[in-house]
Amino acid sequence: MSEHRDIARQKWREGGNPLASGRSGILGALAVELAEVIRPENVYLAVQPVDMRMGIDGLSTLIQESLGKPPCDGSAYAFRNRRGNRLKLLIWDGTGVWLCHRRLHQGKFIWPRAEDALWQLTAAQWQWLVSGVDWQRLSAPAQGHWKL
């Protein structure tokens, strides 16, 4: 944490905002570190929308009772709201729990429409999903019958 304090002091001396969200500000540095900490091996999407007022306990109960998975297995579980512009990510990491919230100002998160209650993503698909890109179209197989 002292490293972040040093960054903030240096930024303040230079006349800048120490809380700037770019890479040079303390919030930018924290965001980069947070992205390194939260790198789950398995990411599961809960297909049905949830109430975004639910917290750690409510989402953990939902994972265990409705989805049939143990919430503290090291996997990440993502939930979205009905409008599709917000998601929450729940991760138990062995020493505690992370609950992250992401909101898109424009557009919607592309979510699977499946009969299953749970959908597993690869790490690459997860990165595309949180960026707001249609991750389902990135790995579509080539059509063998197409001709030029």
C-alpha positions in Angstrom: 0.0 0.0 0.0 2.9 2.4 0.6 3.7 2.1 -3.1 0.3 3.5 -3.9 0.8 6.3 -1.3 4.1 7.2 -3.0 2.4 7.3 -6.4 -0.3 9.6 -5.0 2.2 11.9 -3.4 4.3 12.2 -6.6 1.2 12.9 -8.7 0.0 15.5 -6.2 3.5 17.3 -6.3 3.2 17.4 -10.1 -0.1 19.2 -9.9 -2.2 16.2 -11.0 -5.0 14.4 -9.5 -3.7 11.4 -7.4 -7.0 9.7 -7.8 -7.0 9.8 -11.6 -8.3 6.7 -13.2 -5.6 6.4 -15.8 -2.6 4.1 -15.3 -0.6 6.9 -13.6 -3.2 7.6 -10.9 -3.6 5.5 -7.7 -7.0 4.2 -8.9 -5.4 3.1 -12.2 -2.6 1.3 -10.3 -5.1 -0.4 -8.0 -7.2 -1.5 -11.0 -4.2 -3.1 -12.7 -3.3 -5.0 -9.4 -7.0 -6.1 -9.0 -7.0 -7.5 -12.5 -4.0 -9.5 -11.6 -5.5 -10.8 -8.4 -8.9 -11.8 -9.9 -8.0 -14.4 -12.5 -10.2 -17.4 -11.9 -9.6 -20.6 -13.8 -13.3 -21.4 -14.2 -15.9 -18.8 -14.8 -19.5 -19.8 -14.7 -22.5 -17.7 -15.8 -25.8 -18.0 -14.1 -28.1 -17.9 -17.1 -31.2 -16.5 -15.3 -31.1 -12.8 -14.3 -30.8 -11.9 -10.6 -31.7 -9.0 -8.4 -28.6 -6.8 -8.2 -29.4 -6.0 -4.6 -28.2 -9.5 -3.6 -25.0 -9.6 -1.7 -22.3 -12.2 -0.9 -24.6 -14.3 1.2 -27.6 -14.3 -1.2 -25.5 -15.1 -4.2 -23.6 -17.8 -2.4 -26.9 -19.4 -1.4 -28.1 -19.2 -5.0 -25.0 -20.9 -6.2 -25.3 -23.7 -3.7 -29.0 -24.3 -3.8 -30.2 -23.4 -7.3 -27.0 -24.2 -9.3 -25.8 -27.1 -7.2 -22.2 -26.0 -7.0 -20.1 -25.2 -3.9 -19.6 -21.4 -3.9 -16.1 -21.7 -2.3 -14.5 -24.0 -4.9 -12.2 -21.3 -6.3 -14.4 -20.7 -9.4 -15.9 -17.4 -10.3 -19.7 -17.0 -10.7 -21.1 -14.2 -12.8 -24.7 -12.9 -12.5 -26.5 -10.3 -14.6 -29.5 -8.1 -14.1 -32.7 -8.3 -16.2 -31.7 -5.4 -18.4 -28.3 -7.0 -19.1 -26.2 -3.9 -18.5 -24.8 -4.9 -15.1 -23.1 -8.0 -13.8 -21.7 -9.2 -10.5 -18.8 -11.6 -10.1 -18.4 -13.7 -6.9 -15.2 -15.4 -6.1 -14.1 -17.2 -3.0 -10.3 -17.3 -3.0 -9.4 -19.3 0.1 -8.8 -16.4 2.4 -12.0 -14.4 1.7 -14.5 -13.5 -0.9 -14.6 -11.0 -3.8 -17.8 -9.4 -5.0 -17.2 -7.3 -8.1 -19.8 -5.2 -9.9 -19.5 -4.0 -13.5 -21.9 -1.7 -15.4 -21.9 -0.9 -19.0 -23.0 2.7 -19.8 -24.1 1.7 -23.3 -25.1 -1.7 -24.7 -25.6 -5.0 -22.9 -23.6 -8.0 -21.9 -24.0 -10.9 -24.3 -25.5 -13.7 -22.2 -26.2 -17.3 -23.3 -29.8 -18.4 -23.9 -29.7 -22.0 -22.8 -31.8 -24.5 -21.1 -29.0 -25.0 -18.6 -28.9 -22.9 -15.4 -25.1 -22.6 -15.6 -22.7 -21.9 -18.5 -19.0 -22.3 -18.3 -16.6 -19.8 -20.1 -13.0 -19.9 -21.0 -10.7 -17.2 -19.8 -10.6 -15.6 -23.3 -14.4 -15.7 -23.5 -14.6 -14.0 -20.1 -12.3 -11.2 -21.2 -14.5 -10.6 -24.2 -17.7 -10.7 -22.2 -16.7 -8.1 -19.7 -15.5 -5.9 -22.6 -19.1 -6.0 -24.0 -18.1 -8.0 -27.1 -20.2 -10.8 -28.4 -18.0 -13.6 -27.2 -20.2 -16.3 -28.6 -19.4 -15.3 -32.2 -15.6 -15.3 -31.7 -15.2 -19.1 -31.7 -17.9 -20.0 -34.3 -16.8 -22.9 -36.5 -16.2 -22.0 -40.2 -19.1 -23.0 -42.4 -17.9 -25.7 -44.8 -20.5 -25.1 -47.4 -19.6 -21.4 -48.0 -18.0 -20.8 -51.4 -16.6 -17.6 -53.0 
